[in-house]
Amino acid sequence: MVTSPATGVSRGSDSPDGARTLYAYASDPEGRFPPGNFVTELRHELDRVARLSPAPEGLDAGERQAAAWSAEEARRYRVLYDSAPGDARQVLVDRAVLACAPLALVSGAWLQWLSDPGNADSAHALRVLTLYAGDVGVGHPRASRGSAYGELLRRLELCDHAVPVTRLALERRVKDRDFRLPALLLAASRHPDEFREEILGADLCLRSVGLLPALGFVRDVLGGGTDWSAVDPSTARREKQSARSLCRDAAEALIAEKGPGAEDRIGRGFSWALATVRRWSEALHEELTASLDPAHDMRELLRRRARAAGVYHRRFELEGRPLSDWLRECRTDPGPLLDVLATSRLVRPGKPQSSPLVNALVGENGPMFRVFSPEDLAVVRRWIASLPAAPGGGAKPPRQDVESPCPSPPGTGPEGTAPSGLREAYHQLQSRDGTEALRRFAAGYVRRRLGRSRQGIDRCALPLPDRWADEGLRPWLLEQHDRHSAEFEESTDFPLPSREELIDSTVQLAPLTLIDGSWLRGFTDYEYASSDVGHFLFETYWDELGNGEMKLNHPLIYREILDQMDVRVPLTGTREFSEWPGFRNSSFELPVYWLSIGRFPRSFQPEILGLNLAMELSGVGGSYRRGHIALKAHGFSTRFVDIHNTIDNVETGHSAWAADAVDAYMSTLPRSGPDDVRRKAWDRIRTGYRSLNPPSGILAHWSGRLRRYS
């Protein structure tokens, strides 16, 4: 028994479901991923494997080695398939597809947190985001690489537990070893500051491998009907470059930014991933080879069902022993029971059609009616049909490799210290990592602001309608655009700010504008980014950061204006930025709210939808046009406000996407019911809308405090 020093939870070889547990845990965007012993365990695991499998001499050699291994391994699987008898070939296909599911369903997901507000204008982060946008199928729902694999599972009727991916951990036909590689990658992805280089190295390895070797013969056999270019992580989606080439560019950019040490760590990540995927593929090949003997599948079935079945068979005897005793033994070694069954009166060797085990006993009037699923019965019939008149022999079960312990989910971890003020919170919250104290600070900050926003909301002149209509928000959106435009036309003679006032306003907006889109960063999570609601929000986030292009990156465009004003501020992600004396403390209030609520895409999803709608609509048709006039009058670039006035437009831009996201969310909720779910959700969306500019009176502040403690 091995115990995790991080949590005291037992794990390892005595805990056979460790990898699947970690897989499910690390798939949760709001899971607790504190630093401390868990990170130490994870790094130890990566370094242990990397030491046993030294990195190739350079990334070029590594890519060639991974590609060559993949091609040879795919050939081995094809030879195995071609040598299988006809009735076993579908078994090979199904087993290969199920075994690859944990990795293929989250293909690219480990990149989900590599971009954050603190590095949103760096070259490597933008390249990673470009790569990841292809993985999730940016701009379209259910268009990720994982979604394409989900379609394959549905095609083969193997997808009982595929959506969301956390449910896949419930699928007992998938071995724990199949979860190990993706579980560790997902866990590492929740600590991007610790494992950025290793994640990129592992990603480059998997893209060099391309289509998993075990899926090569599946693709050849099934042909069309599956988007194999999406399933293959090396191929381009809508990008001009291959995904492998994009990943290599991101790695090179990171090395250029951080130096040779980064290249060494990328190499370790590469060699760890290659060693791990090779070991997994070898074990899978052995299993598929063994499955050609129907006795292998029968042994696995007996092992899987023995625990529950043992309760009900104390009176039925085989060779003088209660069946319950055989079943108890079967949980560790099903071989003896399999041999006894083969010679019992329940089985007619070679004749499943006349064997009581799969006929009278499981019929409508039998004592085991509906005990076995149709898939189970197929396994039993295939085994009986393979039995000779004198049973015995058969292939030996594949060897059981003992993996090193998989790190346990980290639990709550070290408490840490909460930020002492807004400036420190701004600096800490830009990172995806964080302590439990920082997490609680963020949740409390959000609740206080939402509490203020709810104060008097039914009595204020909130633009959003009181109820959501089935026609959606597009008509209302056009009305708001007309109102903004009319207000602008009526105030064309508004007084221009002085040059000093304009510069001061631009400077004080920098902490906000340089983290543009950060309220949506929770929707970079893999399943959210390609969901019916979330894909609108991820595409908006992707747009705010310039679609991976430096020249379109909003924070960089804003810095160009500051440069024109002779204002030099430190890099956004540094402590020097948050402590820069040129900013007033009040300039961090709204940015800290954005950074805080962005950490909770599930808990505060309705509020984020409302906030996003308010943000994207706030300047279109009015304030952006006023900003254009003021900037132009003083000789500054108007590019920042111009680009926002166009991409936020109410027909095809961010404002339209924000409204569509709300409509997609609301339309899935029941119209009526005892809990009035739709009404409550709409009230939360309205609160989020108002939270962009909540009331500031004493009652509002008290309401926020009460909300925090409730």
C-alpha positions in Angstrom: 0.0 0.0 0.0 1.4 3.4 -1.0 0.1 6.6 0.7 0.1 10.0 -0.9 2.1 12.4 1.3 -0.1 15.2 -0.2 -3.4 13.9 1.1 -2.9 10.7 3.1 -5.1 8.9 0.5 -3.9 5.4 -0.3 -3.1 4.8 -3.9 -0.8 3.0 -6.3 -0.8 -0.7 -7.0 -3.3 -1.4 -4.2 -5.6 1.3 -5.6 -6.4 0.0 -9.1 -8.5 2.9 -10.1 -6.0 5.7 -9.3 -5.5 6.9 -12.8 -9.2 7.0 -13.7 -9.9 8.9 -10.5 -7.2 11.4 -11.3 -8.6 11.7 -14.9 -12.1 12.6 -13.6 -10.7 15.0 -11.0 -8.4 16.8 -13.3 -11.2 17.3 -15.9 -13.0 19.7 -13.5 -12.1 23.3 -14.3 -13.1 24.3 -10.7 -11.3 21.5 -9.0 -8.8 22.3 -6.3 -5.3 22.2 -7.7 -3.1 23.8 -5.0 0.7 23.7 -5.1 2.7 21.6 -2.6 3.2 17.9 -2.4 1.0 17.1 -5.3 3.2 19.1 -7.7 6.2 17.4 -6.2 4.7 13.9 -6.8 3.8 14.8 -10.3 7.2 16.2 -11.1 8.8 13.1 -9.6 6.7 10.9 -11.9 7.6 12.8 -15.0 11.3 12.9 -14.1 11.4 9.2 -13.1 10.2 8.1 -16.5 12.3 10.7 -18.4 15.4 9.4 -16.6 14.7 5.9 -17.7 14.2 7.1 -21.3 16.7 9.8 -22.1 15.6 12.6 -24.4 16.8 12.4 -28.1 19.5 14.7 -29.2 17.3 17.7 -30.1 13.7 18.0 -31.0 14.2 17.2 -34.7 15.6 13.7 -33.7 12.8 13.3 -31.2 10.1 14.0 -33.8 11.7 11.5 -36.2 12.0 8.8 -33.5 8.3 9.2 -32.5 7.1 9.2 -36.0 9.2 6.1 -36.9 7.9 4.2 -33.8 4.3 5.1 -34.6 4.5 3.8 -38.1 6.1 0.5 -37.1 3.6 0.1 -34.2 0.7 0.7 -36.5 2.1 -2.0 -38.8 2.2 -4.4 -35.9 -1.5 -3.7 -35.1 -2.4 -4.2 -38.7 -0.7 -7.6 -38.9 -2.5 -8.6 -35.8 -5.9 -7.6 -37.3 -5.2 -9.4 -40.5 -4.2 -12.6 -38.7 -7.4 -12.6 -36.6 -10.3 -14.9 -37.5 -13.4 -13.2 -38.8 -15.5 -13.4 -35.6 -12.6 -11.8 -33.6 -12.0 -8.8 -35.8 -14.9 -6.7 -34.5 -13.6 -7.5 -31.0 -10.2 -6.0 -31.9 -11.8 -2.9 -33.3 -14.0 -2.3 -30.3 -11.3 -2.9 -27.8 -8.8 -0.6 -29.6 -11.4 2.2 -29.8 -12.3 1.9 -26.1 -8.7 1.8 -25.0 -7.8 4.9 -27.0 -10.9 6.8 -25.7 -9.4 8.4 -22.5 -6.6 10.1 -24.5 -8.5 10.8 -27.8 -11.6 12.3 -26.1 -9.4 15.0 -24.6 -6.9 15.4 -27.5 -5.1 18.7 -26.9 -6.9 19.5 -23.6 -3.6 19.8 -21.7 -3.0 23.1 -23.5 -6.2 24.6 -22.0 -4.5 26.7 -19.3 -1.2 27.7 -21.0 -2.6 31.1 -21.9 -3.5 33.5 -19.1 -3.9 37.3 -18.7 -0.3 37.6 -17.6 1.2 36.2 -20.8 -1.6 37.0 -23.3 0.7 39.1 -25.4 3.7 36.7 -25.5 4.6 35.0 -28.7 4.6 31.4 -27.3 1.2 31.9 -25.6 -0.4 33.1 -28.8 1.1 30.2 -30.8 -0.2 27.8 -28.2 -3.6 29.4 -28.3 -3.7 29.1 -32.1 -2.9 25.4 -31.8 -5.5 24.9 -29.1 -8.1 26.8 -31.1 -7.8 24.2 -33.8 -8.1 21.4 -31.3 -11.4 22.7 -30.0 -12.7 23.7 -33.4 -13.1 27.4 -32.5 -16.3 29.0 -33.6 -18.4 25.8 -33.8 -20.1 23.7 -31.1 -19.1 20.1 -30.6 -16.2 20.5 -33.2 -13.3 19.5 -31.0 -10.9 16.6 -31.8 -12.5 14.9 -28.8 -16.0 15.4 -30.3 -14.9 13.7 -33.5 -13.8 10.7 -31.4 -17.0 10.8 -29.6 -18.8 10.4 -32.9 -16.7 7.3 -33.6 -17.7 5.8 -30.2 -21.4 6.5 -31.1 -21.0 5.0 -34.5 -19.7 1.8 -32.9 -22.3 2.0 -30.1 -19.6 2.1 -27.5 -20.4 5.5 -26.0 -22.5 4.8 -22.9 -20.1 6.9 -20.8 -18.4 9.4 -23.1 -20.1 12.8 -22.4 -18.9 14.5 -20.3 -15.5 12.9 -20.3 -15.6 12.6 -16.5 -18.2 9.9 -17.0 -15.8 7.8 -19.0 -14.1 6.9 -15.7 -17.3 4.9 -15.0 -16.7 2.7 -18.1 -15.3 -0.5 -16.7 -14.4 -1.9 -20.1 -11.7 0.7 -20.2 -8.6 -0.3 -18.3 -7.1 1.9 -15.6 -3.8 2.0 -17.6 -5.7 3.6 -20.5 -6.3 6.6 -18.2 -2.8 7.0 -17.0 -1.2 9.2 -19.7 -4.2 11.6 -20.2 -4.7 11.8 -16.4 -1.2 12.9 -15.8 -1.3 15.4 -18.7 -4.6 16.9 -17.5 -3.2 17.1 -13.9 -0.1 18.9 -15.2 -2.3 21.3 -17.2 -3.8 22.6 -13.9 -0.3 23.8 -12.9 0.9 25.6 -16.1 3.5 27.7 -14.2 5.1 24.5 -13.0 4.9 22.3 -16.1 4.6 24.7 -19.1 7.7 23.3 -20.8 7.0 19.7 -20.1 3.4 20.0 -21.3 4.6 21.5 -24.6 7.2 18.7 -25.0 4.6 16.0 -24.4 2.2 17.7 -26.8 4.9 17.8 -29.5 5.6 14.1 -28.9 1.9 13.1 -29.3 1.6 15.2 -32.5 4.7 13.6 -33.9 3.1 10.2 -33.1 0.0 11.3 -34.9 -2.9 8.9 -35.1 -2.5 6.5 -32.2 -1.0 3.3 -33.7 -3.9 1.1 -32.4 -6.3 3.2 -34.5 -4.5 2.8 -37.8 -6.2 -0.5 -38.7 -9.5 0.8 -37.3 -9.3 3.7 -39.8 -8.5 1.3 -42.6 -11.4 -1.0 -41.8 -14.1 1.6 -41.1 -13.1 4.1 -43.8 -15.3 7.1 -44.1 -18.0 8.2 -41.6 -15.4 9.5 -39.1 -13.4 12.7 -39.3 -10.0 11.0 -39.1 -8.1 14.2 -39.7 -9.6 15.6 -36.5 -8.8 12.4 -34.6 -5.2 12.6 -35.8 -3.6 15.3 -33.6 -0.8 16.0 -36.0 -3.1 17.4 -38.8 -4.3 20.9 -39.4 -7.9 21.8 -38.8 -8.6 25.3 -40.3 -5.0 26.4 -39.9 -2.5 26.6 -42.8 0.2 24.8 -40.8 0.0 21.3 -39.5 -0.7 21.0 -35.8 2.7 19.4 -35.3 4.4 22.3 -37.0 2.4 24.8 -34.9 3.4 23.0 -31.7 7.1 23.1 -32.8 6.8 26.9 -33.4 5.3 27.3 -29.9 8.1 25.3 -28.4 10.7 27.4 -30.3 9.1 30.6 -29.2 9.1 29.5 -25.5 12.8 28.6 -25.8 13.6 32.0 -27.3 11.8 33.7 -24.4 13.2 31.5 -21.6 16.5 30.2 -22.8 18.2 26.8 -23.1 16.8 25.6 -19.8 13.4 25.6 -21.4 14.6 23.4 -24.2 15.9 20.8 -21.7 12.5 20.7 -20.0 10.7 20.4 -23.2 12.9 17.5 -24.1 12.1 15.8 -20.8 8.4 16.2 -21.4 8.9 14.8 -24.9 10.8 11.7 -23.7 8.3 11.1 -20.8 5.4 11.2 -23.2 7.1 8.9 -25.7 8.1 6.4 -23.1 4.6 6.4 -21.6 2.7 6.0 -24.8 5.1 3.2 -25.9 4.6 1.3 -22.7 0.8 1.7 -22.9 0.7 0.6 -26.6 2.8 -2.5 -25.8 0.4 -3.5 -23.1 -2.6 -2.9 -25.3 -1.1 -4.9 -28.1 -0.6 -7.8 -25.7 -4.2 -7.5 -24.6 -5.5 -7.5 -28.1 -3.4 -10.5 -29.0 -4.8 -12.4 -25.9 -8.3 -11.4 -26.8 -8.1 -13.5 -30.0 -8.6 -16.4 -27.6 -12.2 -16.1 -26.4 -11.2 -17.4 -23.0 -9.4 -14.1 -22.4 -12.6 -12.0 -22.7 -14.4 -14.6 -20.6 -11.8 -14.4 -17.8 -12.2 -10.6 -17.8 -16.0 -10.9 -17.6 -15.8 -13.2 -14.7 -13.3 -11.0 -12.9 -15.5 -7.9 -13.5 -18.7 -9.5 -12.3 -17.4 -11.7 -9.5 -17.8 -9.3 -6.6 -21.6 -8.6 -7.1 -22.4 -12.2 -8.2 -20.8 -13.8 -5.1 -23.6 -12.6 -2.9 -26.2 -14.7 -4.6 -24.6 -18.1 -5.2 -23.9 -19.7 -1.9 -26.3 -22.7 -2.5 -25.2 -23.5 -6.0 -22.3 -25.9 -6.1 -19.6 -26.7 -8.7 -17.4 -29.7 -8.0 -18.5 -29.7 -4.4 -17.8 -26.0 -3.7 -20.3 -23.2 -3.4 -20.2 -21.0 -6.5 -19.8 -18.0 -4.2 -16.4 -19.4 -3.1 -15.3 -19.8 -6.7 -16.4 -16.2 -7.4 -14.5 -14.9 -4.4 -11.4 -16.5 -5.8 -12.2 -15.3 -9.2 -11.7 -11.6 -8.3 -8.0 -12.2 -8.4 -7.7 -15.4 -10.6 -10.6 -16.3 -12.8 -8.8 -19.3 -14.4 -10.0 -22.0 -12.0 -13.6 -21.1 -12.3 -13.3 -20.8 -16.1 -12.0 -24.4 -16.2 -14.8 -25.7 -13.9 -17.5 -24.0 -15.9 -16.1 -25.5 -19.2 -16.8 -29.0 -17.8 -20.0 -28.3 -15.9 -23.5 -29.1 -16.9 -24.1 -25.4 -17.7 -22.0 -25.6 -20.8 -22.1 -27.7 -24.0 -18.6 -27.2 -25.5 -18.8 -25.9 -29.0 -22.6 -25.5 -28.8 -23.7 -22.2 -27.2 -27.2 -22.6 -28.7 -27.8 -25.6 -26.4 -25.9 -24.5 -23.3 -28.1 -23.6 -20.3 -25.7 -20.9 -19.2 -26.8 -18.6 -22.1 -30.3 -20.0 -22.7 -32.6 -21.3 -19.9 -30.8 -19.6 -17.1 -30.9 -16.1 -18.7 -34.3 -16.5 -20.3 -37.5 -14.6 -19.2 -38.3 -17.3 -16.7 -34.7 -18.1 -15.7 -33.1 -17.2 -12.3 -30.5 -15.0 -14.1 -32.9 -13.0 -16.4 -31.2 -9.6 -17.4 -28.2 -10.4 -15.2 -25.9 -10.3 -18.3 -26.0 -7.4 -20.9 -26.2 -8.3 -24.6 -22.4 -7.6 -24.8 -21.8 -10.0 -21.9 -23.8 -12.8 -23.5 -21.9 -12.3 -26.8 -18.6 -12.9 -24.8 -20.0 -16.0 -23.2 -21.4 -17.5 -26.4 -18.1 -16.8 -28.2 -16.2 -18.6 -25.5 -18.5 -21.6 -25.5 -18.3 -21.9 -29.3 -14.5 -22.0 -29.0 -14.4 -24.8 -26.5 -13.2 -28.2 -27.8 -14.9 -31.4 -26.9 -12.1 -32.0 -24.3 -11.6 -28.5 -22.8 -8.2 -27.4 -21.7 -5.2 -25.3 -22.8 -5.9 -22.0 -24.4 -3.8 -18.9 -24.5 -2.3 -17.6 -21.3 -3.6 -14.3 -20.0 -1.4 -11.3 -20.8 1.2 -10.3 -18.3 0.0 -7.7 -15.8 2.4 -4.8 -15.7 2.6 -3.0 -12.3 2.8 0.7 -13.0 4.3 3.1 -10.5 1.7 4.8 -8.3 -0.4 7.5 -10.0 -0.4 10.7 -7.9 -3.7 11.1 -6.0 -6.0 14.1 -6.5 -4.6 16.8 -4.3 -7.6 17.5 -2.1 -7.5 20.9 -0.4 -3.7 21.2 -0.1 -1.8 24.0 1.7 -3.9 27.0 2.7 -1.6 29.7 1.7 -2.2 33.4 2.4 -5.0 35.5 0.9 -4.0 38.7 -1.0 -3.6 41.7 1.3 -5.2 44.1 -1.2 -6.4 44.7 -4.7 -2.9 45.2 -6.2 -1.6 41.9 -4.8 -4.8 40.2 -5.8 -4.5 41.5 -9.4 -1.0 40.1 -9.6 -1.8 36.7 -8.1 -5.0 36.1 -10.0 -3.5 36.5 -13.4 -1.9 33.1 -13.0 -4.0 30.0 -13.4 -2.2 28.5 -10.4 -3.1 29.5 -6.8 -3.6 28.5 -3.2 -6.8 27.6 -1.4 -6.7 31.1 0.2 -6.5 32.8 -3.2 -9.4 30.6 -4.4 -11.6 31.7 -1.5 -10.6 35.3 -1.9 -11.7 35.2 -5.6 -15.1 33.5 -4.7 -15.7 36.0 -1.9 -14.9 39.0 -4.1 -17.3 37.7 -6.8 -20.1 37.1 -4.3 -19.7 40.6 -2.8 -19.9 42.3 -6.1 -22.9 40.2 -7.2 -24.6 41.0 -3.9 -24.2 44.7 -4.6 -25.5 44.2 -8.1 -28.6 42.5 -6.9 -29.4 45.4 -4.6 -32.5 47.2 -5.9 -32.2 45.5 -9.3 -36.0 45.3 -9.7 -36.3 49.1 -9.2 -33.5 50.3 -11.4 -33.6 51.1 -15.1 -31.7 48.0 -16.2 -31.7 47.7 -20.0 -32.3 43.9 -20.0 -35.9 42.9 -20.1 -37.6 41.5 -17.0 -38.1 38.1 -18.6 -36.3 36.3 -21.4 -38.5 35.8 -24.4 -38.6 32.8 -26.7 -37.6 35.0 -29.6 -34.2 35.5 -28.0 -32.2 38.6 -27.5 -31.3 39.6 -31.1 -34.3 42.0 -31.4 -33.5 43.6 -28.0 -29.8 43.9 -29.1 -30.7 45.9 -32.2 -32.9 48.2 -30.0 -29.9 48.8 -27.7 -27.7 49.6 -30.6 -30.2 52.1 -32.0 -30.4 53.7 -28.5 -26.6 54.0 -28.3 -26.4 55.5 -31.7 -29.2 58.0 -31.0 -27.5 59.1 -27.8 -24.3 59.6 -29.7 -26.0 61.7 -32.4 -27.7 63.8 -29.8 -24.4 64.6 -28.1 -22.1 65.2 -31.0 -21.0 68.4 -29.5 -19.8 66.8 -26.3 -16.8 68.5 -24.8 -13.5 66.9 -25.6 -11.2 65.9 -22.8 -7.9 67.7 -22.5 -4.8 65.9 -23.6 -3.8 65.4 -19.9 -7.3 64.0 -19.1 -7.2 61.7 -22.0 -3.8 60.3 -21.1 -4.8 59.8 -17.4 -8.0 58.0 -18.5 -6.0 55.8 -20.8 -3.5 55.0 -18.1 -6.1 54.2 -15.5 -7.8 51.8 -17.9 -4.6 49.9 -18.6 -5.0 47.3 -15.7 -8.4 46.5 -17.2 -7.7 46.6 -20.9 -4.4 44.7 -20.8 -6.3 41.7 -19.4 -9.0 42.0 -22.1 -11.3 39.0 -22.1 -10.1 37.6 -18.7 -13.7 37.2 -17.5 -14.0 34.4 -20.1 -10.8 32.6 -19.4 -12.6 29.7 -17.7 -14.2 28.9 -21.0 -10.8 27.9 -22.4 -11.5 24.6 -20.6 -11.7 21.8 -23.3 -15.4 20.8 -22.9 -16.6 24.4 -22.3 -14.7 25.8 -25.3 -16.6 23.5 -27.7 -20.0 23.3 -25.9 -23.2 24.8 -27.3 -22.9 27.8 -25.0 -19.2 28.0 -24.4 -18.0 28.0 -28.0 -19.4 31.6 -28.4 -17.4 32.7 -25.3 -14.2 30.9 -26.3 -14.3 32.5 -29.8 -14.7 35.9 -28.2 -11.7 35.2 -25.9 -9.8 34.0 -29.0 -10.7 37.2 -30.8 -9.7 39.5 -27.9 -6.2 38.1 -28.1 -5.9 38.6 -31.8 -6.6 35.1 -33.1 -3.0 34.2 -32.4 -1.6 37.2 -34.3 0.6 39.7 -32.5 -0.6 42.5 -34.8 -4.2 41.9 -33.8 -3.6 41.3 -30.1 -5.7 43.8 -28.1 -3.3 44.2 -25.2 -0.4 44.9 -27.6 -2.5 47.4 -29.6 -3.4 49.2 -26.3 0.3 49.3 -25.4 1.0 51.0 -28.7 -1.3 53.9 -27.6 0.5 54.1 -24.2 3.8 54.3 -26.1 2.4 57.2 -28.2 1.5 58.9 -25.0 5.1 58.4 -23.6 3.8 56.1 -20.9 5.9 53.0 -20.2 4.3 50.5 -17.9 5.9 47.2 -16.8 4.8 43.8 -18.2 1.3 43.0 -17.2 2.1 39.7 -15.4 4.8 41.1 -13.2 4.5 42.3 -9.7 6.0 45.6 -10.8 3.0 46.3 -12.9 0.5 45.9 -10.1 2.7 48.1 -7.8 3.3 50.8 -10.5 2.6 54.1 -8.7 1.0 55.6 -11.8 -2.2 53.5 -11.2 -4.8 54.5 -8.7 -6.0 51.7 -6.4 -9.6 52.1 -7.7 -8.3 51.1 -11.2 -7.9 47.5 -10.0 -11.5 47.0 -8.7 -13.1 45.9 -11.9 -10.0 44.0 -13.2 -9.9 41.9 -10.0 -13.6 41.1 -10.5 -12.9 39.9 -14.0 -10.0 37.8 -12.9 -12.0 36.3 -10.0 -15.2 35.4 -11.8 -13.2 33.9 -14.7 -12.0 31.2 -12.4 -15.6 29.8 -12.0 -17.1 29.0 -15.4 -19.5 26.5 -13.9 -20.5 28.1 -10.6 -21.1 31.5 -12.1 -22.0 30.7 -15.6 -25.2 32.7 -15.8 -23.6 35.7 -14.2 -20.6 35.5 -16.7 -23.1 35.3 -19.6 -24.7 38.5 -18.3 -21.4 40.3 -17.7 -20.2 39.3 -21.1 -23.3 40.7 -22.8 -22.9 44.0 -20.9 -19.2 44.2 -21.7 -19.5 43.5 -25.5 -22.5 45.9 -25.9 -21.1 48.7 -23.7 -19.2 50.6 -26.3 -20.8 49.7 -29.6 -22.3 52.6 -31.5 -21.6 55.2 -28.8 -18.6 55.4 -26.5 -16.2 53.8 -29.0 -17.1 56.5 -31.5 -16.6 59.2 -28.8 -13.2 57.6 -28.0 -12.3 57.8 -31.7 -13.0 61.5 -31.8 -11.0 62.2 -28.6 -8.0 60.2 -29.6 -7.9 61.6 -33.2 -8.2 65.1 -31.9 -5.0 64.8 -29.8 -3.1 62.9 -32.5 -3.2 59.4 -31.1 -4.0 56.2 -32.9 -7.7 55.2 -33.0 -7.0 51.6 -33.9 -8.0 50.2 -30.5 -11.5 51.8 -30.4 -12.0 51.3 -34.1 -11.3 47.6 -34.0 -13.7 47.1 -31.0 -16.5 49.1 -32.6 -16.3 46.7 -35.6 -15.7 43.3 -34.0 -18.2 43.9 -31.2 -21.0 44.7 -33.7 -24.5 43.5 -33.1 -25.0 41.5 -36.3 -21.9 39.2 -36.6 -19.6 40.4 -33.8 -19.0 39.9 -30.1 -22.3 41.5 -29.1 -24.2 39.1 -31.3 -22.2 36.1 -29.9 -22.9 37.3 -26.4 -26.6 37.4 -27.0 -26.5 34.0 -28.8 -24.7 32.5 -25.8 -27.4 33.7 -23.5 -30.1 32.4 -25.8 -28.4 29.0 -26.1 -28.2 28.7 -22.3 -31.8 29.8 -21.6 -33.4 27.7 -24.4 -32.2 24.5 -22.7 -34.0 25.3 -19.4 -37.6 24.1 -18.7 -40.3 26.7 -19.3 -42.1 25.9 -16.0 -41.9 23.8 -12.9 -42.0 24.1 -9.2 -38.5 25.7 -9.0 -39.0 28.1 -11.8 -35.6 27.3 -13.1 -35.7 29.6 -16.1 -36.8 32.6 -14.0 -34.0 32.1 -11.5 -31.4 31.7 -14.3 -32.6 34.9 -16.0 -32.3 36.8 -12.7 -28.7 35.6 -12.3 -28.0 36.7 -15.9 -29.4 40.2 -15.2 -27.4 40.4 -12.0 -24.2 39.5 -14.0 -25.2 42.2 -16.6 -25.5 44.8 -13.8 -22.2 43.7 -12.2 -20.2 45.6 -14.8 -21.3 48.8 -13.1 -23.1 47.9 -9.8 -24.5 50.5 -7.4 -22.1 51.9 -4.9 -24.2 53.2 -2.0 -24.0 52.0 1.6 -27.0 49.6 1.1 -25.4 48.0 -1.9 -22.1 47.4 -0.1 -23.9 45.9 2.9 -25.8 43.7 0.6 -22.5 42.5 -0.9 -21.1 41.7 2.5 -24.2 39.7 3.5 -24.1 37.8 0.2 -20.5 36.8 0.8 -21.3 35.4 4.3 -24.4 33.6 3.0 
